[in-house]
Amino acid sequence: MKNFDENSLIEDRKQLLIALDNNEFVSEKSKAFLGLTSYLCNDNLCSSLFEKIVIEKNQKRRITHIQNENIYFFPKQQEAFDKIISSKKLILSAPTSFGKTLLLKEYIFRFKPKKVVFIVPTNSLAYELETTFKTNASFSAYEIFDKNKTDVTDFQGNSIFIGTQEKFLEISDYFKKDIDLFVIDEAYKLKDSTGEIRNYKLSKTFLDFVNKNANKMILLSPNANFLGFDEYNFDKFDTKFNAVDHLFHTLETEEKFDKELIEKGKKEKTILFFQTPNQIGEFALSFENKNSKNLYNNFIKNLEDDFHPEWSVIKLLKQGILVHHGMMPKYMQNKIIRLFNKDPNYNLLVGTNSISEGINTPTKNIFISSKVNLDRDILLIKNTIGRAGRLGKYPIGHIYSVNSIKDIDNKVVNVDLFRENGNDIQEISETNDDIKIKSFSEQSDIPFELCKKILITNSLSLRKLRKIIEVLKIDIDHGWMTYVPQMAQKVFSDDYSLNHMWEDKVAMKAVLQKGYYSDYANDIFESFKNYNDRVEYFISKYHPKNKIYSTTEAIECLMRFTYSNSEYYIQPFVNIACLIKNELPNFTFGENVLEAIKDFKAKYNRFITEDFDVDLLTDNEKKVLFTIKEYGVPISKNHISKAMITEIVNNLKEKFSTFDVVKTIKELSEKSQNYKESFLLIYEKYFA
């Protein structure tokens, strides 16, 4: 009998999948021999003794948490599942569409771990993953959440936390007893420098729980070689097996690339990948009128009313092209995914890493833009390629590019837990070292307990806190909020670029102010009546190096400030400064620093709540209000009242999530005694 090495089996399996993709006949024996048992017919047509034996063995691998359907693990998936059962710590490294999350769901259903933590890289993925749990009756015994009411002191009962590292660290102190299962998805990000704030928080999450509180820890990743994890006694399961495969197509020119993109996007689910939202904005300008569709619906109309018709997202939507990236409201991201998965009018989706990291977007084709830097993040590219193809739907995923990228799919990438220069080790270790914190406390005249409070509540490193204190003591020229981005950039310089900071200085005025004085001498104040006024203001005030921003470029800057830079850099800096002022009234701020921070805080709070009186709310009502705002819904007393917020809180359990808030709003749009119509208007515009 012929012996096959793994590479031979992979190639034979690929040829079989190509045949299936072309609707050609493939024998049941071939499917079974190559491990593709989920493609077996499993019906009375399979009548040979061999087929019956294989099907009977296949039944033993049935996935039990998916009810009313006969779905089975492949033999290689069963091996991985057995490894999950037997290992206390496991790195599961496999292709993107291997079914890693499916394996974890089956483990949870069968073995009923009481307390589960599932860390994911984005809020969109958290919302989607949570939805799949909550809409499956197999997990009805679990409370699935990412936040809790303020009177909850410990997490009792069966519970699954699903959220980003930021959300987890906000409530990690509540996990006082052992966690039965701790999962980190896209764990390859542990290789990234902890100088960047999100990466620091992920590394801190891992290190805080790898040797305490977590009875079982599973790291999920696309294929990679994990280094530096041996001291934590991780088992490893690494496989290149895939139930789908890929064909790579290199197109010689941009013209051929665009032509093929349009043709595929008309009739087949297709994703076009870029690295940044800016690249999507440039694509929108160059691609205008190339697609034949001309759509207009209530979703587009509402976006035009709330934002601007020249926003690249809206321009592409009108052409039947969907857009997904992190610099847009969360309700839009979720709506976009629903349209791609269910609406036949939308087959083409343009996106960034937000669609590469686990979002459920079954697609036949992936187009990789020539603007993508193929050397910048190879694992991200591999992850994106892995989005193409779907078991039971697309046996073969097709990858299109101008530059050949086939070799990238086969590259072995190292994931080093810490970098060789040791800076990352120091970044985390000193933050957990009370002696070093005390030394810093004495040098900076910041009480030790306050230092600890800032570090813990903000999931901040001691190095970053040291920079914050230094920056807060530096004099500035005026007490205007436009100085705040400059101060924040000095602290978060690892990932908050100077270029974005200068844009933010103007963008924040356009977003946070009600208007501006066009003529101080004559006291002439121009009010911002709509988003167009804000865009025009940005263009008129910001033109570095004689560059004049287009309307589309200006909108991208406003959206980046609103949905990214403000959240990750500016607000954390301001919140820590305010905490220091409240706790230490005699702290010596630099001249005009405190005035600038207060100016930003007042204008930002007004922007967030649109003059809604937050002070009238309880802590739990504030949590709900800001959950709605985080989802992208504008908060205005004209369409949401304190009484409505109170009604939502009263209908939520102690542990809840954005999913629960959305569900409650839908229920209240049907049963609320006093605010049914108001809830219905909000639900139909932002959640339906």
Secondary structure as the mmCIF struct_conf table of DSSP 4:
data_model
#
loop_
_struct_conf.conf_type_id
_struct_conf.id
_struct_conf.beg_label_comp_id
_struct_conf.beg_label_asym_id
_struct_conf.beg_label_seq_id
_struct_conf.end_label_comp_id
_struct_conf.end_label_asym_id
_struct_conf.end_label_seq_id
HELX_RH_AL_P HELX_RH_AL_P1 GLU A 6 ASP A 21
TURN_TY1_P TURN_TY1_P1 ASN A 22 ASN A 23
HELX_RH_AL_P HELX_RH_AL_P2 GLU A 28 PHE A 33
TURN_TY1_P TURN_TY1_P2 LEU A 34 GLY A 35
HELX_RH_3T_P HELX_RH_3T_P1 THR A 37 TYR A 39
BEND BEND1 LEU A 40 LEU A 40
BEND BEND2 ASP A 43 ASP A 43
TURN_TY1_P TURN_TY1_P3 ASN A 44 LEU A 45
BEND BEND3 SER A 48 SER A 48
HELX_RH_AL_P HELX_RH_AL_P3 LEU A 49 GLN A 59
TURN_TY1_P TURN_TY1_P4 LYS A 60 ARG A 61
STRN STRN1 ARG A 62 ARG A 62
BEND BEND4 THR A 64 ILE A 66
TURN_TY1_P TURN_TY1_P5 GLN A 67 ASN A 68
BEND BEND5 GLU A 69 GLU A 69
STRN STRN2 TYR A 72 TYR A 72
HELX_RH_AL_P HELX_RH_AL_P4 PRO A 75 SER A 86
BEND BEND6 LYS A 88 LYS A 88
STRN STRN3 LYS A 89 SER A 93
HELX_RH_3T_P HELX_RH_3T_P2 THR A 96 PHE A 98
HELX_RH_AL_P HELX_RH_AL_P5 LYS A 100 PHE A 111
BEND BEND7 LYS A 114 LYS A 114
STRN STRN4 LYS A 115 ILE A 119
BEND BEND8 PRO A 121 PRO A 121
HELX_RH_AL_P HELX_RH_AL_P6 ASN A 123 LYS A 134
TURN_TY1_P TURN_TY1_P6 THR A 135 THR A 135
HELX_RH_3T_P HELX_RH_3T_P3 ALA A 137 PHE A 139
TURN_TY1_P TURN_TY1_P7 SER A 140 ALA A 141
BEND BEND9 TYR A 142 TYR A 142
STRN STRN5 GLU A 143 PHE A 145
BEND BEND10 ASP A 146 ASP A 146
STRN STRN6 LYS A 147 ASN A 148
TURN_TY1_P TURN_TY1_P8 THR A 150 ASP A 151
BEND BEND11 ASP A 154 ASP A 154
BEND BEND12 GLY A 157 ASN A 158
STRN STRN7 SER A 159 GLY A 163
HELX_RH_AL_P HELX_RH_AL_P7 GLN A 165 ILE A 171
HELX_RH_3T_P HELX_RH_3T_P4 SER A 172 TYR A 174
BEND BEND13 LYS A 177 LYS A 177
STRN STRN8 ILE A 179 ILE A 179
BEND BEND14 ASP A 180 ASP A 180
STRN STRN9 LEU A 181 ILE A 184
TURN_TY1_P TURN_TY1_P9 ASP A 185 GLU A 186
HELX_RH_3T_P HELX_RH_3T_P5 ALA A 187 LYS A 191
BEND BEND15 ASP A 192 ASP A 192
TURN_TY1_P TURN_TY1_P10 THR A 194 GLY A 195
BEND BEND16 GLU A 196 GLU A 196
HELX_RH_AL_P HELX_RH_AL_P8 ILE A 197 VAL A 210
TURN_TY1_P TURN_TY1_P11 ASN A 211 ASN A 213
STRN STRN10 ALA A 214 ALA A 214
BEND BEND17 ASN A 215 LYS A 216
STRN STRN11 MET A 217 SER A 221
BEND BEND18 PRO A 222 ASN A 223
STRN STRN12 ASN A 225 LEU A 227
BEND BEND19 GLY A 228 GLY A 228
HELX_RH_3T_P HELX_RH_3T_P6 ASP A 230 TYR A 232
TURN_TY1_P TURN_TY1_P12 ASN A 233 ASN A 233
STRN STRN13 ASP A 235 ASP A 238
BEND BEND20 ALA A 243 VAL A 244
STRN STRN14 ASP A 245 THR A 250
BEND BEND21 GLU A 252 THR A 253
HELX_RH_AL_P HELX_RH_AL_P9 GLU A 254 LYS A 267
BEND BEND22 GLU A 268 GLU A 268
STRN STRN15 THR A 270 PHE A 273
BEND BEND23 GLN A 275 THR A 276
HELX_RH_AL_P HELX_RH_AL_P10 PRO A 277 PHE A 287
TURN_TY1_P TURN_TY1_P13 GLU A 288 LYS A 290
BEND BEND24 ASN A 291 ASN A 291
HELX_RH_AL_P HELX_RH_AL_P11 ASN A 298 ASP A 306
BEND BEND25 PHE A 307 PHE A 307
TURN_TY1_P TURN_TY1_P14 PRO A 309 GLU A 310
BEND BEND26 TRP A 311 TRP A 311
HELX_RH_AL_P HELX_RH_AL_P12 SER A 312 LYS A 318
TURN_TY1_P TURN_TY1_P15 GLN A 319 GLY A 320
STRN STRN16 ILE A 321 HIS A 324
BEND BEND27 GLY A 326 MET A 328
HELX_RH_AL_P HELX_RH_AL_P13 LYS A 330 LYS A 342
TURN_TY1_P TURN_TY1_P16 PRO A 344 ASN A 345
STRN STRN17 LEU A 348 GLY A 351
HELX_RH_3T_P HELX_RH_3T_P7 ASN A 353 ILE A 355
TURN_TY1_P TURN_TY1_P17 SER A 356 SER A 356
BEND BEND28 GLU A 357 GLY A 358
STRN STRN18 THR A 363 THR A 363
BEND BEND29 LYS A 364 LYS A 364
STRN STRN19 ASN A 365 ILE A 368
TURN_TY1_P TURN_TY1_P18 SER A 370 LYS A 371
BEND BEND30 VAL A 372 VAL A 372
TURN_TY1_P TURN_TY1_P19 LEU A 374 ARG A 376
HELX_RH_AL_P HELX_RH_AL_P14 ILE A 378 ILE A 385
TURN_TY1_P TURN_TY1_P20 GLY A 386 ARG A 387
STRN STRN20 ALA A 388 ALA A 388
STRN STRN21 ARG A 390 ARG A 390
TURN_TY1_P TURN_TY1_P21 LEU A 391 LYS A 393
STRN STRN22 TYR A 394 TYR A 394
BEND BEND31 PRO A 395 PRO A 395
STRN STRN23 ILE A 396 SER A 401
BEND BEND32 VAL A 402 ASN A 403
HELX_RH_AL_P HELX_RH_AL_P15 LYS A 406 ASN A 410
STRN STRN24 ASN A 414 ASP A 416
BEND BEND33 LEU A 417 PHE A 418
TURN_TY1_P TURN_TY1_P22 GLU A 420 ASN A 421
BEND BEND34 GLY A 422 GLY A 422
HELX_RH_AL_P HELX_RH_AL_P16 ASN A 423 SER A 429
HELX_RH_3T_P HELX_RH_3T_P8 GLU A 430 ASN A 432
HELX_RH_AL_P HELX_RH_AL_P17 ASP A 434 SER A 444
TURN_TY1_P TURN_TY1_P23 ASP A 445 ASP A 445
HELX_RH_AL_P HELX_RH_AL_P18 PHE A 448 THR A 457
TURN_TY1_P TURN_TY1_P24 ASN A 458 SER A 459
HELX_RH_AL_P HELX_RH_AL_P19 LEU A 462 LEU A 472
TURN_TY1_P TURN_TY1_P25 LYS A 473 LYS A 473
BEND BEND35 ILE A 474 ILE A 474
BEND BEND36 ASP A 477 ASP A 477
HELX_RH_3T_P HELX_RH_3T_P9 MET A 481 TYR A 483
HELX_RH_AL_P HELX_RH_AL_P20 VAL A 484 VAL A 491
BEND BEND37 PHE A 492 PHE A 492
TURN_TY1_P TURN_TY1_P26 SER A 493 ASP A 495
BEND BEND38 TYR A 496 TYR A 496
HELX_RH_AL_P HELX_RH_AL_P21 LEU A 498 LEU A 512
BEND BEND39 LYS A 514 LYS A 514
STRN STRN25 GLY A 515 ASP A 519
TURN_TY1_P TURN_TY1_P27 TYR A 520 ASP A 523
STRN STRN26 ILE A 524 SER A 527
BEND BEND40 ASN A 530 ASN A 530
HELX_RH_AL_P HELX_RH_AL_P22 TYR A 531 LYS A 541
HELX_RH_3T_P HELX_RH_3T_P10 PRO A 544 ASN A 546
HELX_RH_AL_P HELX_RH_AL_P23 THR A 551 ARG A 560
HELX_RH_PI_P HELX_RH_PI_P1 PHE A 561 ILE A 570
HELX_RH_AL_P HELX_RH_AL_P24 GLN A 571 GLU A 583
TURN_TY1_P TURN_TY1_P28 PRO A 585 ASN A 586
HELX_LH_PP_P HELX_LH_PP_P1 PHE A 589 GLY A 590
TURN_TY1_P TURN_TY1_P29 GLU A 591 ASN A 592
HELX_RH_AL_P HELX_RH_AL_P25 VAL A 593 THR A 609
TURN_TY1_P TURN_TY1_P30 GLU A 610 ASP A 611
HELX_RH_3T_P HELX_RH_3T_P11 VAL A 614 LEU A 616
BEND BEND41 LEU A 617 LEU A 617
HELX_RH_AL_P HELX_RH_AL_P26 ASP A 619 GLU A 630
TURN_TY1_P TURN_TY1_P31 TYR A 631 GLY A 632
TURN_TY1_P TURN_TY1_P32 LYS A 637 HIS A 639
HELX_RH_AL_P HELX_RH_AL_P27 LYS A 642 ASN A 650
TURN_TY1_P TURN_TY1_P33 ASN A 651 ASN A 651
BEND BEND42 LEU A 652 LEU A 652
BEND BEND43 GLU A 654 GLU A 654
STRN STRN27 LYS A 655 PHE A 656
HELX_RH_AL_P HELX_RH_AL_P28 THR A 658 LYS A 671
BEND BEND44 GLN A 673 ASN A 674
HELX_RH_AL_P HELX_RH_AL_P29 LYS A 676 TYR A 686
TURN_TY1_P TURN_TY1_P34 PHE A 687 PHE A 687
#
